[in-house]
């Protein structure tokens, strides 16, 4: 779960006691209130399904980190994840 969360820009929570849940929910609500979405259109390079790396750096903002996916497939499929319905 931790690896999946890390690769997709998420966070995994593992509460040990029910009393931890309100703090976790509050932290999630705070994160959701401070999210940004970034998008770009990369130039075509290589095969249509090539795996490409993603890196986001926050210039001039010490102490802040960006949680992002580590890579993506150029054809839009989610690498390493299976879709569930």
C-alpha positions in Angstrom: 0.0 0.0 0.0 2.8 2.4 0.8 4.5 1.8 -2.5 1.3 2.3 -4.4 0.6 5.5 -2.6 4.1 6.8 -3.2 4.0 6.0 -6.9 0.7 7.7 -7.4 1.3 10.8 -5.3 -1.0 9.7 -2.5 -0.6 8.9 1.2 -1.4 5.6 2.9 -2.7 5.7 6.5 -2.5 2.9 8.9 -4.4 3.8 12.1 -3.8 1.6 15.1 -6.7 2.8 17.1 -10.2 4.2 16.2 -9.2 7.4 18.1 -6.7 8.2 15.4 -9.4 8.5 12.7 -10.6 12.1 13.4 -7.0 13.4 13.1 -6.4 11.5 9.8 -9.7 12.8 8.4 -8.8 16.3 9.4 -5.4 16.0 7.7 -7.0 14.7 4.5 -9.6 17.5 4.5 -6.7 20.0 4.9 -4.8 18.5 2.0 -7.9 18.5 -0.2 -8.4 22.2 0.5 -4.8 23.0 -0.6 -4.4 21.0 -3.8 -3.4 22.2 -7.2 -3.7 20.5 -10.5 -0.9 20.9 -13.1 -1.2 19.8 -16.7 1.0 19.9 -19.8 1.1 18.5 -23.3 4.4 16.9 -24.0 5.9 16.7 -27.4 5.6 13.2 -29.0 8.7 11.1 -28.4 9.3 7.4 -29.0 6.6 4.8 -29.0 3.0 5.8 -28.2 3.0 3.6 -25.1 6.5 4.7 -23.8 6.9 5.2 -20.0 7.9 8.7 -19.2 9.2 10.2 -15.9 7.6 13.1 -14.0 9.4 15.5 -11.7 7.9 18.5 -10.0 10.1 21.0 -8.2 8.9 23.9 -6.1 11.3 26.7 -6.8 11.7 29.3 -4.0 9.4 27.4 -1.6 11.7 25.8 1.0 9.9 23.3 3.3 7.2 22.5 0.7 7.1 19.3 -1.2 5.0 18.2 -4.1 3.5 14.7 -4.1 3.1 13.5 -7.7 3.1 10.4 -9.7 6.6 9.2 -10.6 5.8 8.4 -14.2 3.1 8.0 -16.8 2.5 6.1 -20.0 2.3 8.3 -23.1 -0.9 6.5 -24.3 -2.7 7.6 -21.1 -2.9 4.3 -19.4 -2.0 4.1 -15.7 1.2 2.2 -15.4 1.4 -0.5 -12.7 -2.2 -0.1 -11.7 -5.2 -2.2 -12.7 -8.6 -0.6 -13.3 -11.4 -1.8 -11.0 -15.1 -1.2 -11.4 
